């Protein structure tokens, strides 16, 4: 083992623990010049009487890292001439989707993908399969929430991060392909990347289910945090594999609105929010490196073309850039200062930076939900890349001041991992 790797092992191992800003499990993989130069895994993917370790093949529900896979699918359909980034989304949906404050302005897939659509999450953004997307957007809809899903700013002009945008994109994928979102992506993206990733826990091969990790928080069902108390499984805390073709609905802002639903009677093209295109992908560290290698090799994986270089360039370029004079977006504490299609850009000199003493620019995405803290980034113009997943935290993000980063707008967990 070289001295650099030994130093990294020491730093990452020190992040594992049971209180404060420690995490129960962690994995990190680093690429330099297109070659994997570091990989190690610490702590546990399962807690309780029988602890199970985090390994390279551990699958996690990777939260917003999922967004880039939805965009891979969108871009592939654009290459096939089945989608247009600047078409009115109403063309693909079975209803007209417009912000009622701006009925003359069309909403496009580009706006959805770059979070400039004027659509907002509200408390609930994933709904049962028997309901259609219209239930979010019509005044009599069950999930209208008094218009909470429409912003006051006009489409295209203002950035506001919104998971529901990707539920709509997933539904558009279904509408133009005639296939269920999870099945189409599995067959046309995930299989091409030689993965067994999925969005439906019950549909995982048995051996993959047994490698599924749980995400944890020290927050009980009443929402009370106790960093010195017990860990509570927040996602994928299963004692046995669920039945095939059933899905557990999850809403990060309304954890009480969940439940298990059968997919057998789902009508394709009506409501892909059930699959969580924004955050529901179940995938391992190893399988994520396949996507990483595809990005680093201009859209090819093992010589197989998944996407063109031009599609990836469109994905990674800023579609929106923050302008302080115009106040044209919510930067989330200075973390999101520009956004592409399912990816955002980090200026190494800005409040979004992830390294304290080095000015390094990144392109990629983080994922934070139900205790998971993840990131998948590369350095533009290089073949250097970074992947990490931690599966829990002891204190409340945002509400506990210790969760705030020391030198940036990021969370302390992100700083600790990336700064190492």
N, C-alpha and C positions, 0 to 999 in steps of 0.2 A: 504494500500500500504506500503510495507517495504521500509526502507531507501535506500537500494541499487537500487530498481526500481525507486524510486523518483529521485535519483541522475542521473540515466541513462536517465529518461524522460527529466530532465533539460538539460543534455548535448546534447541529440539528438534534442530537440526542438530548441536549440540555433543555430543549423546548418541550419534551415529554414530561407530563406530570398531572397532578390532581387538583390544583388550585391556582389562583391568580390567572396569569395569561398563558398557562401551560395547555397542552392539547393531549388527547389520549392516544392518537396515532398520527403518523406523518410519513409521506413518501416524497422524494425529490429526485428528478432526473434532469441532467444537464447535457446539452450538446454544444460542442465547439467545432467550428468548421465543418459541420455536417456529420460529425462523429460523436457518438455518445461517450462522454468523458467521466461522468459521475452518475451513480444511481445507488440509493440506499433507502431503507425502509425501517421505521422505528415504531415502537408501541403496538397498539392493538386495534384491529378492525372490529372486534367484538369484545365486550366487557361482560362481567358477571362471573358465575362460578367457573365456567370454562372459557378462559380468555383465548382469543385467536389472534395471531399476529398480522400486521399489515405486510403484504408481500407485493411483488411486481404484478401478480395476477389478480390482486384484490380489485373487485368492482365497487364503485361508489356511484351514487346518484350525483352527477357532477355539477348541478345547479347551472349557472349561466354559461359555463363552458359549452353547454348544449347548443347555445345560440349559433355558434359557428357551424355546427353540423346542419342546422336548418338552413343556413345561408349556403352551405355547399350544395344542398339540394335545390334551392332556388336558382343558383347560378347554373347548375347543370341543366335545369329546365329552360333557362334563358338561352343557353347554347343550342338547345334542341329546337328553339323557335316556339316553345309552348307558353312562354311568359315574356312580359316586357316590364322592366323595372319602372317605367314611367306611365304605365296604363292605369286607368281608373280601376281600383280594386273591385268596384261594383260590377265590372265586366265579368269577373271571375266568380263572385259570390252570387247567391240567389236572392239578394236584396240590395238596395242602395245604401251605401255607407258614406255619410257625410256628417261633419260636425254641424249641428243645427245652428250654431252661431255664424258659420261660414258656408252656407249651403251651395254657394257658387264655386267653391274650391274643391277639386277632386283630391282624394287621398290615394296615394300610389304605393306599390310594393317598396319602392326606394324609401319613402317616408316611414313606412312601418319598420323596415330593417334598420334605419338610422335613428329611430325614435324622434322623428320630427313630424309625426302624423297628426298631432293634437289629440290622440287617443290616450286615455289614462287608465290606470289599473283599478281604482276604487279599492275596496277591501277584498273583493273576490274576483279572480281572473281565470279560474278553472272550474267549469261547471259540469254537472252530470250529462251523460251521453244522450239522454232523451230530449235535451233542450238544444235549440239552435243559437247561433251567435246573435241573432236579433234580440234575444232576451237581455243582452247588455245595452242595446242601443235604442230601443223603442220605449216611450214613456210607460207603457203598460207591461213592459218586460219584467220578468221575475227578478232579474239582476240589474235593473236599471240604476238603482241606488241614487235616485233623484238627480240623474244626469252626471254622476261622478266620473263616468268614463269618457267625458268630453272636457278638454281643456278650454281655458278662456282665450288662449293665444291661437293665432291662425295656423293651419297646416303649413309645413315647410319652413316657417320662420323661427320656430322655437324648439329647443331640444328638451325633452323630459323623458327619462328612462322609464319604460313601460313594458312589463312582461306580456300584457294582453296583445301588444303588437305582434308577437311571435305566435300566439294562438291563432290570430287571423292569418298570418303567413302559412301556418300549418294547414289551415282550412283551405286556403288557396291552392296549396300543393295537392290536396285531395281533389279539389274541384277540377283541376286541369289534367290530373292523371287517372282519376276514377278509382284510385286505391287509397286505402287507409294510410294516414300519415306514417305510422310506425312501420307498416309493412313496406310501403314504397321506399322509405329511407333505408330500411334494413337491406332491401334487395339491390338498391342502386347506389348507395354510398357506403354503408357499413360493411356489406359483404365485399365490395370492391377493395376496401381497405383491409380485408382479411381479419375482420373482427366478428365476435359473436355478441356485440352490444345490442341493447334493446331498450324499449321504453316500458315494457310490460313485464313485471317481475315473474308472474306465473308462466310466461312464455320463454324464460331463460332455460337453456339446457341445465339439467340437474347439477352437473359439476360446476357450472358457472354460478348457479344460485348458492351453492355451498361456499363460494368465494366472495359472496356479496357482503360488503361492510355496512355497518350501521353508523349513522351520524348521531352525535350526542350533545346535549346541553345539560347544565345543572339548573334546569328550570322545570318545575313540576307542572301538572296539568292545570293548575290555577294561575300559572304565569309567574310564580314566585321563584326568584333565583337564590341559591345557597351554594356558594363556591366550595364550601367545606362539606356539603351534603352529597347525596347520591347522584350518579349520572342517570339521565333519562334518555332512552332511545327516542329520537325524533323522526327519523326516516329509516325505513327498511329494517326495523327491529322485529324480525320474524322468527318464530320458533319452528315453523314449517313453511314450505313453499305454498303460496296461494294457488288457487285453481287456475288453469289456463284460461285465457280470454277474460280475465277479470282485472280491474285496475283500481288502485286506491287513489282517490282524488286528494290533492294537496294544494292548500293556499297558504303561503307563508305569512300573509297579513291577517288571515282568519283561520287559525289552526283548528278551530272548532267546526269548520265547514269542510269535512272530509268525507269518509265513507267509501265502501267498496262497491263497484258497479260491474255488471256483466256487459261485455262488448258485443255479444252475438247479434243484438238487434240494432246496433249503431248504424245510422245512415251516413254513409261516406259523403264528405263535403259540407257537413252542417256544423260541426263543432269539434275541431281538433284540439281545443284547449284541454280536453280530457287527458291527452298524452303529454302535456307540458312541453311543447316544442321549445320553450324558453329555458327549461331547466330539468327535464325529467330523464335525460339519457343515463342509462346504466352501463358503465364502461370502465375497463381496467386501466391501470398505468401503462401496461404494455400496449394495449390497443390505442391509447391516446398518442403514444409515440408513432404509431402508423400514420395518424393524421398529421403529426408534426413533420414527419419525413416527407409526406406528400407536399406540404407547404414549402419546406426547404428545397424541394426538388422541382419546383415550378409546376406543381399540379399532378406529378406522376408518383405512383407508389409501386415499387418493384417493376418499373418499366411500363406499368399500366396507366394510361392517362385517365385521371379522375376529372380534372378541370384544366382549362387552358391557363397559360400565364396571364393572359389579358383579363380573365375572370378574377383571378386572385388579385391582380393589381387594382381592379375596381373595388374589390372587397376591402382591401387594406387602406386605400386612400381616404382621407377625411371627406366625408359627405357633409359634415357640419363642423364648424369651428367656433368656439366661444369668443364673443366680442363683448368686452366689459362695458364699452360705451353704449352698445345697443341692448345690453342685458338680455341676450337672446337664448338663454338656457339655464337650466339648473345643473351646476357642476358637481353637486354632491360633495361639498367641502373642498373643491378644487381638485378632485380626482379625475373627473371626466371633462376635459377641455377640448376634445375633438372626438368624433365618432365616425367610423366607416360603416360597413355592413356586417353586423355581428361581431365587430372588433373595435377596439379603440386604441388610440395612439398616446404614448406617454413621453413627454419631453423631459429628458433627464435633468433639466434645470428648473422645472416647474414644481408646483405644489403637488403634482401627481407622481413625482419621482419616487423610485423604489430603492435607490441606493443613496446613502448619506454622503459619501465622500467622492463618488464617481458620477460623471454626467453621462448616463447611458440611456439611449432612446429605445423604447420597446413598442411592439405592436402585438395585441392579443386581447385576452379577456380574463377577468376574475370571475369567481363563482362563490356566492355567500348565501346559504339558505339552510335552515334546520340544523345548524351547527357546523356544516361543512364550510371550509375555507380553502379555495383552490385558485390556481392561476396557470395559464398556458400562454407563454409569450415568446416572441423571437425578436432579434435585433435586425431592424430593416437594413438591407444591403449586405447582410452577412448570412452565414449558416449557423449562427449561435442561437440556441433556444433553451427554454427553461419551463419545467412542469413541476408543480407541487400540489399536493392534496393533504389537508389536515381534516380530521373527522370529528371535531368538537371543540367546545370552549366552555370555560367554567363561569365566566362573567358575561353580562349582557353587552352586546355590541351597541354602541351609541349611548345607552343609558348609564353605563359605568365609565367614568372618566379614564380609567386605566385602559380601555379599549382603543383610545385615540392614539394615533401615531405620534412619535417624538419629533420627526423632522418633515412630515408630509401630511397630506390629507387622508392617507390610507389608514387602515386599522393597524394596531400594533403587531398583530400576528403576521400580516403581510410584510410589514417592515422587517420583522425579526427573520423571516424566511429569506426574503430577497436580499436584504442587506448582508446576510452571511455570504 
